[in-house]
C-alpha cells in the first residue's frame, strides 16, 4: 500500500471523527480544504476557543466557507440581545416605565376579571375547538352543595369511627352526578362573521382586528378552515387589511371555494398591487379555474419580485406542463394589431413581508430545525474556556421567532462525572480500548513534538509541545506537570523571552481552569499579564475563573478589558450581559460604584483598531456589490413607479401618472416605453407640445416605434399641424398596415388638411370691377411708379410686426409663433426685451423645442447682445431653469450647439458690470 493511500485513509478517519486535529487549524490547510462540512466543523472549533481565540483565522475560514457555499448555516450570526448596559439611560428608563404601566394595567384587569362570575345562570361553557361537547354551569346542573358536611377526623378515636366504605360511596355518587352534566351537541357552533364596531376608536379596531386574525391563524394551523374563515371575516368586518384578505383567500383555497378566493385576491391586489402572496394565490385559483395563461402571468410577476421563490417555480412548472398538453389553436390568417393606450404592466414589487397563518407555521418549522441543529451540536471544551461555561443565546434563533432556544455554551460536567461517562463509553470492551490506543498512537506519531516553539531551547520546546498534546487529549493533570517543568527550566536556563514565558503561564492556567482549580488559574493568569499586559487569552481565562468563584465584580472588569482589546468576542459580550444582571440583583442600582477601576487599554493593544485596509481586489468587489445593489434598488423603484403610473392611467388620473412616469425617467432616461406612455397622458391633458416632445425623444431611441409615431400624430393634430400629422400616420401604416385606428385618423386628418388648404387659398373678399381707361405714356409711367410705391409699402407693413408686452404665456406664445413664422429675429428680440427674465421660463416652457431655442439664441446674438448684454445674460441665466430643458439639450443637433457656443463666445468678449467672464463660463457649462 502506497504512502498516498495511507495518508488518504488517515485523513478520511480524521474527517469522519468528531475531533479536529490542531494541525488543521492552519491557514494553508483551510485554504486547500474543499470539504464544506469539515470546514464548518473547523469554524465551529475556532469560534468556541478550544485552541485559543484567533479572530483573523476565523475571518479567513468564514471567507473560504462563503466562497465554497455562500448559503452555509455556519455563516449565520445572531445579533446580541439588547440590555440595560447596551441602551442609553433615557431609553432604558422609558422601557422600564412602559413595562411597569403595562404590569399595573394587567393586574387591574385581572382583579376585575376575578370579581366577575364565571358563568351565567343558564349559559353553557363554550365548546373546545375541534369537539362538539359543552359543559353546563354548576348552577344549572341541579346539584346542591352539602353545606352540613361533617369535619374530617382529627384523633385516633375519630378515625376508628370513620366509615371508609360509606365515604367512598358518596364520592362515587358525586362523580356519577358530575358526569351527567356533559351535554353533547352534534351541531357545529356558528360564529358571527359581522361585528358592530361603530362605537370603537381606530386603535381599538386595529387591536380587535388583529386579535380576530390571530384566532383565524390558530384555527388554520389546526386544520379547521371553516372556523378560520369565520374569524378572518370577523377581522375584515372590523378593519379591512391586506393580511386578512390574504389569509381568507388561503382558507377559501383550502375549502375549494375558487371564486370567493379569487375575489379576495383581487381585493388584496387593489389595496397593494405589488403583493407577491396575493399574486401567487390568485395564480393558484386561476390554475384550478382553467385560466392557465393568467396563472402563468401571475407566477411570472411573483418570480420577478422573488426570483428564489420555490413555490412559484414549482407552480410554473406545473402550469407549463398543462399548457404543453393542450392542443394549440391555429392562428388566424390576418391578425390586426390594436394600439393600446398604455403598455401592459410589468411585474409588481412586493412591499409587505410574509405574515398570516401559513407563514407563522413555516417560521415555526424553521425554528424547530434550528433548535434541533443547536441541540445536536458538539460539546465545547478547549484550552481557554472556563469549567463553568456561561449560558447565552442560541445559535438557532430563539425567542419569539423560532419557538425555542439553545444555549450558546454548554456547562462542562465535573471531572468525576465526565470520567464516569468516559468509562462507560470507552471501557466496555478491551477491543475498543485497544482501538482507541492505536488511534492515539497514530495521532501522536503525526505530531512533531520537537517542533520549535518561539525562542525556547529544544528541551523546553519539547516540554511545551508535550503539554499541548496532553491538553488536547484531555490529560490536564499531566499537561500541568509538563508546563511546570518548562517554567522551572526557563528560570534555570536564563532565557530572556517574556512572550514564551507568558504563553507557558497562560497554558498552565488553562489546564487549571479545566481541572477546576480556579485559584491557581487566577495566579498564573496574573503572572502572564505581568509579563505581557493586555494579553487577550490570560484576561479571558482569568475572567472565567473569577466567574466560577462568583467574584463577579472582578470578572466584569476583565471581560470589559477583553472587549476593549477585541470588541468582536461574542462570549465576552454574553458574559458581560449575564454578570450585569447578577450585579444588579446583588448590589442594586448603584452596582457600578462598587466595581474596581476598569483599566484603559492603549490603542496599540486594541486589535479591532489595527485592521488592515482592504486589498484592491476586495475594494473592487465591494464597489461592484454596491453598484449591483444600487442597480437592483433602482430597478425596483422603476418598476414600482411604472406600475403606479399604469394604474393611474387606467383610472383616468393623468396628472398623477405624468408624475410617476417622470420619476421613472429620472431613473432610466433611455426607456422608450415611458416616453410613449407619458406622451399619451399629455395628449389626454391637451398638452400637445409636451406630448410631441416626448414622442420625438422616443423616436430618437427607437426610430421605428409605432406608438411614438401614432401619438405624435395625435399631438400634431391637437397643434393643428395636419401635414405633420398625416406624415406620421402614413409612417404608422407603412410599419403596420393593419392598424385600423391609424386609417381612421388618416382619413379625418386628410379632410381637415383639405379644408385648411382651401381656406388659405381663398382671398376672403368679393371681387370688384376695375375700370380701364386709355392714357398717354407719361401718365402711364407716373401711375406705374405710384403702384410700385404702394406695393412696397404693403410689403414693408407685412414685414414689420407689431410687438406688445405679453400679459401671460399664451400671448407670449402667439407673438413668438408669429415672429418665428416670418423668421423675424428682430421681432423676437423686441419680444424678449419686453419680457422680464425671471418670467421667461414659465412663458416659454410650453413652446420650447429645439427650433424655438435656436431661434431665441439667434435673436439674442444678432440684436440684443450689442445693445443690452446684461439683459442677454439675465435671460440665459433664467432660461435653463425651464421644464424639460435638460432633456431638450440632449436632442440638439451639431448646428444648434455650434450656434449656442458662438453666442457664449460673443458674450464672454463683452465687458460689463453685470457679469464677469467667470460668470459667463459657469453659465455656459449649463448649456454646452
VODRENPA-335520 format. One record per residue (C-alpha): x, y, z; residue in one letter. Coordinates in steps of 0.1 Angstrom, whole numbers, always signed. Layout:
    east   north      up   type
       X       Y       Z      A
...
//
This chain:
    east   north      up   type
      +0      +0      +0      X
     +15     +33     -10      X
     +21     +63     +13      X
      -5     +84      -5      X
     -32     +58      +1      X
     -22     +56     +38      X
     -24     +94     +42      X
     -58     +95     +24      X
     -72     +69     +48      X
     -58     +87     +78      X
     -73    +120     +66      X
    -106    +103     +60      X
    -105     +88     +95      X
     -97    +123    +109      X
    -125    +139     +90      X
    -151    +113    +100      X
    -141    +116    +136      X
    -156    +144    +157      X
    -122    +157    +170      X
    -104    +183    +149      X
     -66    +180    +149      X
     -48    +211    +158      X
     -27    +209    +126      X
     -59    +215    +106      X
     -64    +249    +123      X
     -40    +264     +99      X
     -42    +289     +70      X
     -27    +265     +44      X
     -49    +236     +53      X
     -81    +257     +54      X
     -72    +272     +20      X
     -66    +238      +4      X
     -96    +221     +20      X
    -127    +218      -2      X
    -150    +198     +22      X
    -175    +223     +33      X
    -188    +201     +61      X
    -154    +197     +76      X
    -146    +234     +72      X
    -178    +241     +92      X
    -165    +219    +120      X
    -132    +237    +119      X
    -150    +271    +121      X
    -171    +258    +150      X
    -139    +248    +169      X
    -123    +282    +161      X
    -153    +301    +173      X
    -156    +281    +205      X
    -120    +289    +215      X
    -109    +254    +222      X
     -75    +260    +208      X
     -74    +297    +216      X
     -91    +328    +200      X
     -78    +338    +166      X
    -100    +364    +150      X
     -81    +367    +117      X
     -81    +329    +112      X
    -118    +328    +120      X
    -124    +355     +93      X
    -102    +336     +68      X
    -121    +304     +75      X
    -155    +322     +72      X
    -145    +337     +38      X
    -133    +304     +25      X
    -166    +287     +36      X
    -186    +316     +20      X
    -166    +311     -13      X
    -175    +274     -14      X
    -210    +276      -1      X
    -225    +311      +4      X
    -256    +297     +20      X
    -239    +277     +47      X
    -256    +276     +80      X
    -223    +282     +98      X
    -221    +317     +84      X
    -253    +328    +103      X
    -247    +351    +132      X
    -270    +364    +158      X
    -272    +399    +170      X
    -266    +404    +207      X
    -296    +409    +229      X
    -301    +445    +240      X
    -299    +451    +277      X
    -297    +479    +302      X
    -259    +481    +297      X
    -262    +485    +259      X
    -290    +511    +258      X
    -289    +547    +268      X
    -302    +556    +303      X
    -332    +576    +290      X
    -343    +548    +266      X
    -340    +521    +293      X
    -360    +542    +318      X
    -387    +547    +292      X
    -388    +509    +286      X
    -390    +503    +323      X
    -418    +528    +328      X
    -438    +512    +299      X
    -434    +478    +314      X
    -444    +489    +348      X
    -475    +506    +334      X
    -484    +475    +314      X
    -480    +454    +345      X
    -502    +477    +365      X
    -529    +476    +338      X
    -527    +438    +336      X
    -531    +434    +374      X
    -561    +458    +375      X
    -577    +438    +346      X
    -570    +405    +365      X
    -587    +419    +396      X
    -617    +429    +376      X
    -619    +395    +359      X
    -618    +377    +393      X
    -647    +398    +405      X
    -670    +387    +376      X
    -690    +355    +378      X
    -675    +326    +358      X
    -708    +317    +340      X
    -744    +330    +339      X
    -774    +312    +353      X
    -784    +293    +321      X
    -753    +298    +299      X
    -731    +269    +287      X
    -694    +268    +286      X
    -681    +274    +250      X
    -670    +242    +233      X
    -634    +232    +229      X
    -621    +238    +194      X
    -624    +206    +174      X
    -650    +190    +196      X
    -688    +192    +199      X
    -690    +189    +237      X
    -702    +216    +260      X
    -704    +216    +298      X
    -732    +232    +317      X
    -725    +256    +346      X
    -728    +244    +381      X
    -759    +264    +389      X
    -778    +247    +361      X
    -769    +212    +369      X
    -793    +209    +398      X
    -766    +196    +422      X
    -766    +214    +455      X
    -736    +216    +477      X
    -738    +199    +511      X
    -733    +228    +535      X
    -736    +205    +566      X
    -705    +185    +557      X
    -690    +167    +587      X
    -655    +177    +596      X
    -626    +153    +590      X
    -615    +132    +619      X
    -586    +146    +639      X
    -578    +120    +666      X
    -573     +82    +667      X
    -607     +77    +683      X
    -624     +96    +655      X
    -606     +76    +629      X
    -618     +44    +645      X
    -654     +56    +640      X
    -647     +67    +603      X
    -667     +46    +577      X
    -645     +43    +547      X
    -670     +24    +525      X
    -697     +49    +531      X
    -674     +78    +522      X
    -663     +60    +490      X
    -699     +55    +480      X
    -705     +93    +485      X
    -675    +100    +462      X
    -688     +76    +435      X
    -722     +92    +437      X
    -708    +127    +432      X
    -687    +115    +403      X
    -718     +99    +387      X
    -738    +131    +391      X
    -710    +153    +378      X
    -706    +131    +347      X
    -742    +137    +338      X
    -736    +174    +333      X
    -719    +169    +299      X
    -742    +178    +270      X
    -733    +165    +236      X
    -742    +189    +208      X
    -738    +174    +173      X
    -743    +208    +156      X
    -712    +229    +149      X
    -715    +262    +168      X
    -720    +292    +144      X
    -697    +321    +148      X
    -710    +356    +139      X
    -690    +369    +109      X
    -701    +406    +113      X
    -693    +427    +143      X
    -706    +462    +151      X
    -677    +485    +157      X
    -692    +519    +153      X
    -685    +529    +189      X
    -649    +517    +188      X
    -619    +540    +182      X
    -594    +534    +154      X
    -568    +520    +178      X
    -594    +496    +193      X
    -604    +485    +159      X
    -568    +477    +150      X
    -563    +457    +182      X
    -596    +438    +178      X
    -590    +430    +141      X
    -555    +416    +148      X
    -570    +395    +176      X
    -596    +380    +154      X
    -570    +374    +127      X
    -548    +356    +152      X
    -577    +334    +161      X
    -581    +325    +125      X
    -544    +317    +122      X
    -547    +293    +152      X
    -578    +276    +136      X
    -560    +274    +102      X
    -530    +256    +118      X
    -553    +230    +134      X
    -569    +224    +100      X
    -603    +239    +109      X
    -606    +260     +78      X
    -643    +269     +82      X
    -637    +284    +116      X
    -606    +302    +103      X
    -627    +316     +75      X
    -652    +329    +101      X
    -626    +346    +122      X
    -609    +362     +91      X
    -644    +375     +81      X
    -648    +390    +116      X
    -614    +407    +113      X
    -623    +421     +79      X
    -657    +434     +92      X
    -638    +453    +118      X
    -609    +467     +97      X
    -601    +455     +61      X
    -564    +447     +58      X
    -542    +430     +32      X
    -531    +403     +56      X
    -567    +393     +65      X
    -578    +392     +28      X
    -547    +371     +20      X
    -554    +347     +48      X
    -590    +344     +40      X
    -582    +337      +4      X
    -559    +308     +15      X
    -587    +294     +37      X
    -611    +296      +7      X
    -585    +278     -14      X
    -583    +250     +12      X
    -621    +247     +10      X
    -620    +249     -28      X
    -642    +280     -30      X
    -624    +293     -60      X
    -645    +323     -69      X
    -645    +336     -34      X
    -608    +331     -32      X
    -604    +350     -65      X
    -624    +379     -51      X
    -603    +381     -20      X
    -571    +380     -41      X
    -584    +409     -63      X
    -591    +429     -32      X
    -556    +423     -19      X
    -541    +435     -52      X
    -564    +465     -52      X
    -550    +475     -18      X
    -514    +466     -27      X
    -507    +459     -63      X
    -472    +445     -56      X
    -482    +418     -31      X
    -465    +386     -40      X
    -487    +364     -18      X
    -518    +378     -34      X
    -504    +372     -69      X
    -493    +336     -60      X
    -527    +327     -46      X
    -545    +342     -75      X
    -524    +321     -98      X
    -534    +290     -78      X
    -571    +299     -82      X
    -567    +307    -119      X
    -550    +273    -124      X
    -580    +254    -108      X
    -604    +276    -129      X
    -586    +266    -161      X
    -572    +301    -169      X
    -536    +288    -173      X
    -523    +319    -192      X
    -535    +342    -165      X
    -520    +320    -139      X
    -486    +320    -157      X
    -487    +358    -158      X
    -492    +360    -121      X
    -465    +334    -114      X
    -440    +353    -136      X
    -449    +385    -116      X
    -441    +367     -84      X
    -408    +354     -97      X
    -398    +389    -108      X
    -403    +401     -73      X
    -389    +370     -56      X
    -366    +351     -80      X
    -359    +323     -55      X
    -395    +315     -46      X
    -396    +277     -48      X
    -434    +275     -46      X
    -437    +298     -76      X
    -411    +278     -95      X
    -429    +246     -88      X
    -463    +261     -98      X
    -448    +275    -130      X
    -435    +240    -140      X
    -470    +225    -134      X
    -486    +252    -155      X
    -461    +247    -183      X
    -468    +210    -184      X
    -505    +216    -185      X
    -502    +242    -213      X
    -480    +218    -233      X
    -507    +191    -231      X
    -533    +214    -246      X
    -538    +214    -284      X
    -525    +247    -298      X
    -551    +267    -317      X
    -544    +275    -354      X
    -535    +312    -358      X
    -557    +334    -379      X
    -545    +343    -413      X
    -550    +380    -407      X
    -543    +394    -373      X
    -550    +431    -366      X
    -529    +449    -341      X
    -545    +475    -318      X
    -525    +503    -304      X
    -533    +503    -267      X
    -534    +535    -247      X
    -510    +521    -221      X
    -484    +493    -221      X
    -490    +461    -202      X
    -480    +462    -166      X
    -447    +447    -157      X
    -443    +425    -126      X
    -451    +444     -95      X
    -428    +449     -65      X
    -436    +434     -31      X
    -439    +458      -1      X
    -454    +436     +27      X
    -434    +409     +45      X
    -449    +375     +48      X
    -475    +371     +76      X
    -506    +351     +83      X
    -512    +315     +93      X
    -492    +297     +67      X
    -461    +319     +72      X
    -462    +315    +110      X
    -463    +278    +107      X
    -434    +279     +83      X
    -414    +300    +107      X
    -422    +276    +135      X
    -409    +247    +114      X
    -377    +267    +106      X
    -373    +274    +143      X
    -377    +237    +151      X
    -350    +228    +127      X
    -326    +254    +141      X
    -333    +242    +176      X
    -326    +206    +166      X
    -294    +217    +149      X
    -284    +235    +181      X
    -293    +205    +203      X
    -271    +182    +183      X
    -241    +205    +182      X
    -208    +193    +196      X
    -199    +200    +232      X
    -172    +225    +235      X
    -141    +221    +256      X
    -109    +240    +248      X
     -77    +254    +262      X
     -92    +288    +270      X
    -128    +283    +283      X
    -138    +280    +319      X
    -151    +249    +335      X
    -183    +267    +343      X
    -193    +280    +309      X
    -218    +308    +305      X
    -252    +304    +290      X
    -260    +327    +261      X
    -284    +330    +233      X
    -289    +300    +210      X
    -274    +299    +175      X
    -306    +285    +161      X
    -327    +316    +167      X
    -345    +319    +200      X
    -372    +339    +215      X
    -403    +346    +195      X
    -392    +336    +161      X
    -381    +300    +164      X
    -403    +290    +192      X
    -373    +275    +211      X
    -338    +285    +221      X
    -305    +268    +225      X
    -276    +278    +248      X
    -246    +290    +231      X
    -223    +275    +257      X
    -227    +241    +275      X
    -217    +236    +311      X
    -188    +211    +313      X
    -196    +184    +338      X
    -174    +178    +369      X
    -144    +157    +365      X
    -158    +127    +383      X
    -190    +126    +362      X
    -170    +132    +330      X
    -146    +103    +339      X
    -176     +81    +347      X
    -191     +88    +313      X
    -158     +82    +296      X
    -155     +49    +314      X
    -190     +39    +303      X
    -183     +49    +267      X
    -148     +36    +263      X
    -144      +8    +289      X
    -170     -16    +277      X
    -146     -39    +258      X
    -109     -45    +255      X
    -111     -43    +218      X
    -125      -8    +220      X
     -97      +3    +243      X
     -71     -12    +220      X
     -86      +6    +190      X
     -85     +39    +210      X
     -49     +33    +220      X
     -40     +27    +183      X
     -57     +58    +173      X
     -39     +79    +199      X
      -6     +64    +189      X
     -14     +73    +152      X
     -22    +108    +162      X
      +9    +111    +184      X
     +30     +99    +155      X
     +17    +127    +134      X
     +25    +154    +160      X
     +60    +167    +158      X
     +70    +171    +195      X
    +104    +185    +186      X
     +89    +214    +166      X
    +104    +248    +176      X
     +84    +270    +200      X
     +94    +306    +198      X
    +128    +314    +214      X
    +127    +284    +238      X
    +156    +259    +238      X
    +148    +225    +222      X
    +143    +208    +256      X
    +118    +234    +268      X
    +101    +235    +234      X
     +96    +197    +236      X
     +81    +200    +271      X
     +57    +227    +258      X
     +46    +206    +228      X
     +41    +176    +250      X
     +19    +197    +273      X
      -1    +210    +244      X
      -6    +174    +231      X
     -17    +162    +266      X
     -41    +191    +269      X
     -56    +183    +236      X
     -62    +147    +247      X
     -79    +158    +279      X
     -50    +148    +302      X
     -50    +181    +321      X
     -30    +169    +352      X
      -1    +155    +331      X
      -2    +187    +310      X
      +2    +208    +342      X
     +33    +188    +350      X
     +49    +194    +316      X
     +42    +231    +317      X
     +56    +233    +352      X
     +88    +216    +341      X
     +91    +240    +312      X
     +86    +270    +335      X
    +112    +258    +360      X
    +136    +250    +331      X
    +130    +285    +318      X
    +142    +300    +351      X
    +172    +278    +353      X
    +182    +282    +316      X
    +182    +320    +319      X
    +163    +326    +287      X
    +152    +361    +280      X
    +119    +357    +262      X
     +89    +371    +282      X
     +65    +362    +254      X
     +73    +325    +256      X
     +70    +325    +294      X
     +37    +344    +292      X
     +24    +316    +269      X
     +36    +289    +293      X
     +18    +305    +323      X
     -13    +310    +302      X
     -14    +274    +290      X
      -9    +261    +326      X
     -38    +284    +337      X
     -60    +268    +310      X
     -52    +234    +325      X
     -60    +246    +360      X
     -93    +260    +347      X
    -102    +227    +331      X
     -92    +209    +362      X
    -114    +231    +384      X
     -86    +248    +402      X
     -97    +284    +396      X
     -74    +299    +423      X
     -42    +287    +407      X
     -56    +297    +373      X
     -60    +333    +385      X
     -25    +332    +399      X
      -9    +320    +366      X
     -30    +345    +345      X
     -19    +373    +367      X
     +18    +363    +362      X
     +12    +361    +325      X
      -3    +395    +324      X
     +26    +409    +343      X
     +49    +397    +315      X
     +26    +408    +287      X
      +0    +434    +297      X
     -34    +433    +280      X
     -28    +398    +266      X
     -62    +385    +254      X
     -61    +348    +264      X
     -50    +353    +301      X
     -75    +380    +306      X
    -103    +359    +292      X
     -93    +328    +313      X
     -89    +349    +345      X
    -124    +364    +339      X
    -139    +329    +336      X
    -120    +318    +368      X
    -134    +348    +387      X
    -169    +340    +374      X
    -166    +304    +385      X
    -156    +316    +420      X
    -186    +340    +419      X
    -163    +370    +422      X
    -185    +388    +397      X
    -170    +423    +400      X
    -135    +412    +391      X
    -149    +391    +363      X
    -169    +420    +349      X
    -137    +442    +349      X
    -117    +415    +330      X
    -145    +410    +305      X
    -148    +447    +298      X
    -110    +449    +293      X
    -112    +420    +268      X
    -139    +439    +249      X
    -116    +470    +248      X
     -89    +448    +232      X
    -112    +430    +207      X
    -149    +440    +205      X
    -158    +411    +183      X
    -156    +384    +210      X
    -192    +373    +214      X
    -185    +352    +246      X
    -173    +383    +264      X
    -205    +402    +253      X
    -227    +375    +266      X
    -208    +372    +299      X
    -210    +410    +305      X
    -247    +410    +300      X
    -252    +380    +323      X
    -229    +393    +350      X
    -246    +428    +348      X
    -279    +412    +357      X
    -263    +394    +386      X
    -246    +425    +399      X
    -279    +445    +396      X
    -296    +418    +417      X
    -267    +417    +442      X
    -258    +454    +446      X
    -289    +472    +434      X
    -290    +503    +411      X
    -256    +516    +424      X
    -237    +484    +414      X
    -213    +504    +391      X
    -200    +524    +420      X
    -188    +492    +437      X
    -168    +480    +408      X
    -130    +481    +407      X
    -114    +505    +383      X
    -115    +493    +347      X
     -81    +498    +331      X
     -78    +518    +298      X
     -64    +497    +270      X
     -39    +517    +248      X
     -47    +520    +211      X
     -17    +498    +202      X
     -32    +469    +221      X
     -67    +472    +206      X
     -69    +446    +179      X
    -101    +457    +163      X
     -84    +491    +156      X
     -54    +475    +138      X
     -74    +460    +110      X
     -56    +463     +77      X
     -71    +482     +49      X
     -89    +461     +23      X
     -69    +449      -7      X
     -75    +463     -41      X
     -95    +432     -51      X
    -116    +433     -20      X
    -123    +471     -25      X
    -132    +464     -62      X
    -155    +436     -51      X
    -172    +459     -25      X
    -176    +486     -52      X
    -192    +460     -76      X
    -215    +448     -49      X
    -225    +483     -40      X
    -231    +491     -77      X
    -252    +459     -81      X
    -273    +468     -50      X
    -279    +503     -63      X
    -289    +490     -97      X
    -313    +465     -80      X
    -329    +492     -59      X
    -332    +515     -89      X
    -348    +487    -109      X
    -373    +480     -81      X
    -382    +517     -78      X
    -385    +520    -116      X
    -409    +490    -117      X
    -429    +504     -88      X
    -432    +539    -104      X
    -442    +525    -138      X
    -468    +502    -122      X
    -483    +531    -103      X
    -483    +552    -135      X
    -501    +525    -154      X
    -527    +522    -126      X
    -533    +560    -126      X
    -538    +559    -164      X
    -564    +531    -161      X
    -582    +552    -135      X
    -580    +584    -157      X
    -557    +602    -133      X
    -533    +615    -159      X
    -517    +643    -139      X
    -505    +618    -113      X
    -495    +594    -140      X
    -473    +621    -155      X
    -455    +625    -121      X
    -449    +587    -118      X
    -435    +585    -154      X
    -413    +615    -148      X
    -398    +597    -118      X
    -392    +567    -140      X
    -373    +588    -165      X
    -351    +601    -137      X
    -340    +565    -130      X
    -339    +554    -167      X
    -338    +583    -191      X
    -334    +560    -221      X
    -366    +539    -216      X
    -387    +544    -247      X
    -419    +530    -233      X
    -420    +556    -206      X
    -418    +584    -231      X
    -447    +570    -251      X
    -468    +564    -220      X
    -462    +600    -208      X
    -469    +613    -243      X
    -503    +596    -241      X
    -510    +613    -207      X
    -500    +647    -223      X
    -524    +641    -252      X
    -552    +633    -227      X
    -544    +666    -209      X
    -543    +686    -241      X
    -506    +694    -236      X
    -498    +686    -272      X
    -464    +703    -274      X
    -451    +683    -245      X
    -466    +651    -260      X
    -448    +658    -293      X
    -415    +664    -275      X
    -418    +630    -257      X
    -426    +613    -289      X
    -395    +628    -305      X
    -374    +615    -276      X
    -389    +580    -281      X
    -382    +580    -318      X
    -346    +591    -311      X
    -343    +559    -291      X
    -364    +537    -314      X
    -367    +551    -349      X
    -395    +526    -359      X
    -417    +528    -328      X
    -453    +527    -340      X
    -467    +540    -307      X
    -445    +570    -308      X
    -455    +579    -344      X
    -492    +574    -336      X
    -491    +595    -305      X
    -470    +622    -322      X
    -497    +623    -349      X
    -523    +629    -322      X
    -502    +657    -308      X
    -497    +673    -342      X
    -535    +671    -348      X
    -540    +689    -315      X
    -515    +715    -326      X
    -534    +718    -359      X
    -503    +707    -379      X
    -523    +685    -401      X
    -495    +679    -426      X
    -471    +665    -400      X
    -500    +645    -385      X
    -507    +630    -419      X
    -470    +621    -424      X
    -468    +603    -390      X
    -500    +584    -397      X
    -486    +573    -430      X
    -455    +561    -413      X
    -476    +540    -389      X
    -494    +524    -418      X
    -461    +517    -435      X
    -448    +499    -405      X
    -481    +480    -399      X
    -509    +483    -424      X
    -534    +466    -402      X
    -537    +494    -376      X
    -574    +504    -381      X
    -571    +535    -358      X
    -544    +550    -379      X
    -565    +545    -411      X
    -595    +563    -395      X
    -573    +591    -382      X
    -556    +595    -416      X
    -590    +599    -433      X
    -601    +625    -408      X
    -568    +644    -409      X
    -568    +644    -447      X
    -602    +660    -448      X
    -590    +686    -422      X
    -559    +693    -443      X
    -580    +699    -474      X
    -603    +723    -456      X
    -573    +743    -442      X
    -557    +745    -477      X
    -589    +757    -492      X
    -593    +783    -465      X
    -558    +795    -471      X
    -562    +797    -509      X
    -595    +818    -508      X
    -589    +856    -505      X
    -619    +861    -483      X
    -632    +892    -502      X
    -656    +896    -531      X
    -642    +906    -565      X
    -648    +942    -577      X
    -647    +956    -612      X
    -618    +978    -621      X
    -624   +1004    -649      X
    -598   +1006    -676      X
    -592   +1040    -692      X
    -568   +1049    -720      X
    -539   +1072    -710      X
    -508   +1085    -727      X
    -472   +1073    -720      X
    -464   +1100    -694      X
    -495   +1094    -673      X
    -490   +1056    -675      X
    -454   +1059    -662      X
    -465   +1080    -633      X
    -492   +1055    -625      X
    -468   +1026    -626      X
    -444   +1044    -602      X
    -473   +1051    -578      X
    -484   +1015    -579      X
    -449   +1003    -572      X
    -445   +1025    -542      X
    -479   +1014    -528      X
    -469    +977    -532      X
    -436    +983    -515      X
    -454    +999    -485      X
    -477    +969    -482      X
    -447    +946    -482      X
    -429    +967    -455      X
    -461    +968    -435      X
    -464    +930    -437      X
    -428    +926    -426      X
    -430    +949    -397      X
    -448    +930    -369      X
    -464    +950    -340      X
    -449    +936    -307      X
    -466    +945    -274      X
    -457    +934    -239      X
    -474    +900    -233      X
    -496    +896    -202      X
    -494    +858    -200      X
    -478    +827    -215      X
    -505    +825    -242      X
    -498    +860    -256      X
    -461    +854    -255      X
    -465    +821    -274      X
    -487    +838    -301      X
    -462    +866    -306      X
    -433    +842    -307      X
    -450    +820    -332      X
    -457    +850    -355      X
    -421    +861    -353      X
    -408    +826    -360      X
    -432    +821    -389      X
    -419    +852    -406      X
    -383    +844    -395      X
    -381    +878    -379      X
    -354    +877    -353      X
    -357    +914    -347      X
    -393    +910    -336      X
    -382    +881    -313      X
    -355    +903    -298      X
    -381    +931    -292      X
    -403    +905    -275      X
    -375    +893    -252      X
    -367    +929    -244      X
    -403    +935    -231      X
    -403    +902    -210      X
    -388    +901    -175      X
    -360    +875    -174      X
    -375    +857    -144      X
    -408    +851    -161      X
    -392    +838    -193      X
    -390    +801    -182      X
    -427    +800    -173      X
    -437    +817    -206      X
    -415    +795    -229      X
    -418    +761    -211      X
    -449    +751    -232      X
    -435    +761    -266      X
    -399    +752    -260      X
    -383    +728    -286      X
    -351    +726    -305      X
    -360    +751    -333      X
    -375    +776    -308      X
    -344    +775    -286      X
    -322    +781    -317      X
    -344    +810    -328      X
    -342    +826    -294      X
    -304    +822    -293      X
    -301    +838    -328      X
    -323    +868    -317      X
    -302    +873    -286      X
    -269    +871    -305      X
    -279    +893    -335      X
    -300    +921    -319      X
    -297    +923    -281      X
    -261    +914    -274      X
    -246    +947    -287      X
    -272    +969    -271      X
    -281    +952    -238      X
    -256    +925    -229      X
    -268    +925    -193      X
    -303    +916    -204      X
    -289    +888    -225      X
    -270    +874    -196      X
    -301    +876    -174      X
    -323    +858    -200      X
    -297    +830    -203      X
    -294    +827    -166      X
    -331    +820    -162      X
    -338    +802    -195      X
    -321    +769    -184      X
    -344    +765    -154      X
    -374    +759    -178      X
    -391    +725    -177      X
    -375    +697    -198      X
    -346    +720    -207      X
    -320    +693    -198      X
    -338    +667    -219      X
    -340    +693    -248      X
    -302    +698    -247      X
    -298    +660    -254      X
    -318    +663    -286      X
    -300    +693    -301      X
    -280    +687    -333      X
    -245    +699    -340      X
    -255    +731    -358      X
    -277    +744    -330      X
    -249    +735    -305      X
    -224    +755    -326      X
    -248    +785    -326      X
    -251    +783    -288      X
    -213    +781    -284      X
    -209    +811    -307      X
    -234    +832    -285      X
    -214    +824    -253      X
    -181    +833    -270      X
    -195    +867    -281      X
    -210    +872    -246      X
    -177    +864    -229      X
    -159    +890    -251      X
    -182    +918    -239      X
    -171    +938    -208      X
    -200    +946    -185      X
    -205    +955    -148      X
    -234    +930    -146      X
    -213    +899    -150      X
    -177    +886    -153      X
    -160    +861    -176      X
    -162    +835    -149      X
    -199    +840    -146      X
    -203    +835    -183      X
    -181    +804    -182      X
    -202    +789    -154      X
    -234    +797    -172      X
    -220    +782    -204      X
    -214    +749    -186      X
    -251    +745    -181      X
    -258    +749    -218      X
    -228    +733    -236      X
//
